[in-house]
Amino acid sequence: MNDRRTIDYFKGCLIGGAIGDALGAPVEFMSLNRIRSAYGKQGLTDYAPGYGRKGAITDDTQMLLFTAEGLMQLIIQETAIPPVLLQAIFQVH
């Protein structure tokens, strides 16, 4: 993972995931009709209060960060990821 581009992509995924989570948090469990009723026909177009403040992340971002940390620890320890674990990860997604 010494490739600068790979590291930048990895960081971009983490940041993009957190931003998307914060944007979607206020409407996470709302139907499209309810979103439009609350925010207009265009829906949510900017950060809105959710979970007590604008731009709040949810447990989704926390899980993303914990998963990333675990993967980084594997790389730092130069521990090979067992093939059975890789297979399980890809089956879930």
C-alpha positions as CSV (number, residue, x, y, z in Angstrom):
1,M,0.0,0.0,0.0
2,N,2.9,2.3,-0.7
3,D,1.3,3.6,-3.8
4,R,0.3,7.2,-3.2
5,R,-2.8,6.9,-5.5
6,T,-4.1,3.9,-3.5
7,I,-3.6,5.8,-0.2
8,D,-5.5,8.8,-1.7
9,Y,-8.3,6.6,-2.9
10,F,-8.5,5.0,0.5
11,K,-8.7,8.4,2.3
12,G,-11.2,9.6,-0.3
13,C,-13.5,6.6,0.4
14,L,-13.4,7.3,4.2
15,I,-14.0,11.0,3.8
16,G,-16.7,10.5,1.2
17,G,-18.4,7.9,3.3
18,A,-18.5,10.2,6.4
19,I,-19.8,13.1,4.3
20,G,-22.5,11.0,2.8
21,D,-23.5,9.7,6.2
22,A,-23.7,13.2,7.6
23,L,-25.8,14.4,4.6
24,G,-28.1,11.5,4.9
25,A,-28.4,11.2,8.7
26,P,-31.4,13.5,9.0
27,V,-33.5,11.5,6.5
28,E,-32.0,8.0,7.1
29,F,-35.3,6.3,7.9
30,M,-37.7,8.6,6.1
31,S,-39.7,7.7,3.0
32,L,-39.3,9.7,-0.2
33,N,-42.7,11.3,0.3
34,R,-41.8,12.3,3.9
35,I,-38.4,13.7,2.8
36,R,-40.1,15.8,0.1
37,S,-42.8,17.0,2.6
38,A,-40.1,18.1,5.0
39,Y,-37.5,19.5,2.5
40,G,-39.4,20.3,-0.7
41,K,-39.5,18.6,-4.1
42,Q,-35.7,18.5,-4.4
43,G,-35.3,16.9,-1.1
44,L,-32.4,17.5,1.2
45,T,-29.8,19.6,-0.6
46,D,-27.5,20.6,2.2
47,Y,-26.6,19.6,5.8
48,A,-29.6,19.6,8.1
49,P,-29.9,18.9,11.8
50,G,-29.8,15.3,12.6
51,Y,-29.0,13.5,15.8
52,G,-28.7,16.8,17.6
53,R,-26.6,18.9,15.2
54,K,-25.8,19.7,11.6
55,G,-23.3,17.4,10.0
56,A,-23.6,14.7,12.6
57,I,-22.3,11.3,11.6
58,T,-23.9,8.0,12.6
59,D,-22.9,4.6,13.7
60,D,-22.4,3.9,10.0
61,T,-19.3,6.1,9.9
62,Q,-18.1,4.7,13.2
63,M,-18.3,1.1,11.8
64,L,-16.5,2.2,8.6
65,L,-13.6,3.7,10.7
66,F,-13.4,0.6,13.0
67,T,-13.2,-1.6,9.9
68,A,-10.6,0.6,8.3
69,E,-8.5,0.6,11.5
70,G,-8.6,-3.2,11.6
71,L,-7.5,-3.5,8.0
72,M,-4.7,-1.0,8.6
73,Q,-3.5,-3.0,11.6
74,L,-3.4,-6.1,9.4
75,I,-1.2,-4.3,6.9
76,I,1.1,-2.7,9.5
77,Q,1.6,-6.1,11.1
78,E,2.3,-7.5,7.7
79,T,-0.2,-10.2,8.4
80,A,-1.8,-11.9,5.4
81,I,-5.5,-11.8,5.4
82,P,-6.7,-15.4,5.4
83,P,-8.4,-16.3,2.1
84,V,-11.5,-17.5,4.0
85,L,-11.9,-14.0,5.5
86,L,-11.5,-12.3,2.1
87,Q,-14.1,-14.7,0.7
88,A,-16.5,-13.8,3.6
89,I,-16.0,-10.1,3.1
90,F,-16.7,-10.2,-0.6
91,Q,-19.8,-12.4,-0.1
92,V,-21.3,-9.9,2.2
93,H,-20.9,-7.1,-0.4
